[in-house]
């Protein structure tokens, strides 16, 4: 075999190897992204996303932040399930909607919990008009957020929070927002 042909074959093999390695690295990267950003309960999440017009990235980011996808999670204040619904929130949602999707005892059920949580996110978004403020309301309550929006120390336009006085809520909004971006990047969600 001539030296020119030999070099050409080696060149083609090296190029093929580099292409193969690039494809495998890209697949490995996607696998790692999907591992870091799970999409458990996807049938329920997709249904409630459509029903309440809440982006998938928002729902998954809140579930990941609130419970790490543990349907039996319970917080120190008694919030329960995947989306950490409190008894007060459960009862208020039932009252506001004029119906009950499930009892307080059933709130650990992923379908019931996700229904309440996604409905509440939708409510906060409709009330406040942006997701970061809706996340703050989900964590601290809508009354606290409404007061912050009226205070020029926290909001210069009455619509956007530029500063959040509760450290826990500030960190919560940052964390959910970061997870949302991760879900958008990993899956192309809106």
Helices and strands as residue ranges (DSSP letters): H 3-36, H 42-52, H 56-67, H 87-97, G 104-106, H 110-128, H 131-140, H 142-150, H 167-187
